Amino acid sequence: MANDRRLLRRALLNEAGAERIKRGHPWIFKGNLLQLPQCAPGDIVPLEERSGERVAWGLWSDSELCLRVLSFGSREPDQMELLRRRVERALDYRKKWCAGEEAFRWVHGEGDGLPGITADLYGDVLVLQLSIMGWYRHAEEVAKIFRKVKKLSAVILRNDTKYLEKEGIPREIKPLLGDMPEEPLKVRIGGFLERVDVAGGQKTGAYLDVRGVPALFDSLYGGASVLDCFSYQGHFTLRALAGGAASVTAVDQSQGALDRAKENIALNGLDDGRAKFVCGNAFDVLRELDAERARYDIVVMDPPPFSPGKGQLDSARRGYKELALQGLRRLSEGGYMLFLSCSHAFTREMLLDVLASAAKDVKANCRVASEICQPADHPALLSAPETNYLKGFVIKVD
């Protein structure tokens, strides 16, 4: 009887699924299974090959992406002990790569061996996203483990991301430990103070994956005119003003984000008289600037993801191409354009192809001055290319 229960509980891999496990990929889809386990969403289940060999353990979901692998091998892990060890390991890693920083990503899902968990630290406030039932149903215990590893004033659950419904998880924002901050936090990000709204801001409050990118232009800001598209709360704008830019035009469709950018400028004692804030759709604003023949020394294009899945690749390519064309047309001779993409399905090669095509159309001779990838606190797995989502290039127009 016990053996029958064991057989019913297991996830039986087909050849494709077994190959994914051998490659160390942490995702298993229902199409990778010969037999689905009889279990509840969030249960930890064994993954076995047809021979009966147990090769991994994972957290079960009823969605098409049905298993996130927690450990490889035959031995069943203690889920909360595994969490504690990997949270500690992740923090030790950040102490080396994010030394002296107040804000960084403490846990980056699969990259830290904890699929379904995103944990961003803002000073002593931790913001958690628990995107699979295997962690969500233990939310309070998960929060306590983080606080045992590091002293925290509050742990906030920020579960408002896409696809939660497919996991049977409600959308909610609430404190798990401590109190919800009464006002936006004041945190140093990338060398500058910024207000971070952990309950209402984008992502968990800030775009931590690009916090180091503005520093790439430190030697170029002096006396430059800068166009900062999709500026959000002014992270690039702050750095440009501090670096001596003659003027910065920040474009965002959210007036609230632009107002926060102004607040951040004042917070750092910078002169906002050199900054112009334009609220509107970036595509429309760029067309207006094209009609005005406006020119800039530095153009920043940091759009939201256009292609979260492979089904949106064509529309993403069109969107990126339009932005690249407009960005190149706005550059002064010898200018630089930063172009970023955070679309998972849109590859580095696709982005390079779009930029090359745009350069050809505007008859510009361009070269790649620098390439951008994910920072160290957003690690990607070599065994899972899907985890390598951020890519970008600094293009120099000759």
Sequence and secondary structure as in RCSB ss.txt:
>XXXX:A:sequence
MANDRRLLRRALLNEAGAERIKRGHPWIFKGNLLQLPQCAPGDIVPLEERSGERVAWGLWSDSELCLRVLSFGSR
EPDQMELLRRRVERALDYRKKWCAGEEAFRWVHGEGDGLPGITADLYGDVLVLQLSIMGWYRHAEEVAKIFRKVK
KLSAVILRNDTKYLEKEGIPREIKPLLGDMPEEPLKVRIGGFLERVDVAGGQKTGAYLDVRGVPALFDSLYGGAS
VLDCFSYQGHFTLRALAGGAASVTAVDQSQGALDRAKENIALNGLDDGRAKFVCGNAFDVLRELDAERARYDIVV
MDPPPFSPGKGQLDSARRGYKELALQGLRRLSEGGYMLFLSCSHAFTREMLLDVLASAAKDVKANCRVASEICQP
ADHPALLSAPETNYLKGFVIKVD
>XXXX:A:secstr
 HHHHHHHHSEEE HHHHHHHHTT  EEEGGGEEE     TT EEEEE TTS EEEEEEE SSSEEEEEEEESSS
   HHHHHHHHHHHHHHHHHHHSTT SEEEEEEGGGGT TTEEEEEETTEEEEEE SHHHHTTHHHHHHHHHHHS
  SEEEEEE  TTTGGGT   EEEEEES   SS EEEEETTEEEEE TTTSSTTSS GGGTTGGGGGTTT TT E
EEEET TTTHHHHHHHHTT SEEEEEES HHHHHHHHHHHHHTT  GGGEEEEES HHHHHHHHHHHT  EEEEE
E    S SSGGGHHHHHHHHHHHHHHHHHHEEEEEEEEEEE  TTS HHHHHHHHHHHHHHTT  EEEEEEEE  
TTS  BTTBGGG   EEEEEEE 
